[in-house]
Amino acid sequence: LTRCPEHAFYKQTATASHERQHRTLTIAGISIRQDAQGRFCLNDLHKAAGNLPKDQPAKYFAIQQAKDLISEIGEHSVHTVRGYGKDKGTYGCKELVYDYA
């Protein structure tokens, strides 16, 4: 996810951790998690955007535009972690993030 440096609300840092690189994306003070495949947590993005009920990820996935995009780019583009724990949420590839925004 890349933005122009003029956008003060965006911050991305990278730190080396053993052999792989770990990135932290922060928008409006909210840390946006990524899964092992690099997909972004749409729940975190929803919080960063104001946490309005009308903009919940579940409502986005109910619209035909989202279904068509997932069909086009593949089921691997989205993954939901259910239950309890720190990784819980719905993760989407960058194309889904752009469309969700």
C-alpha positions, 0 to 999 in steps of 0.5 A: 500500500503506497501513498504520497509522502504529503499524507500525514495520516499515513506511516509505514515502517519496516524492520528486519526480523531474522530472515523476513521483513515485517512491516507495520502500517499505521493509519490515523493512529490505528495499526493495520495488521497483515497476515502471513500472505501480506493481506491487510486486515479490513477490520483495522482499516474500518476502525481507522476510517471512523468505525461507522456501522455502514462501512463494516467489512461484512457489508462490503462483502455483501455487495455484488461489486465485491463478489465480482472482484473476488471472483475475478482475482480469486478466493485467495484474495480474502481470508477470515480468521474467526474465533478469539485471539489477536489475529481475528478479522477479515484480511484482503489483498491490496486490490480488495483494500483499494475497492473497499476504500 
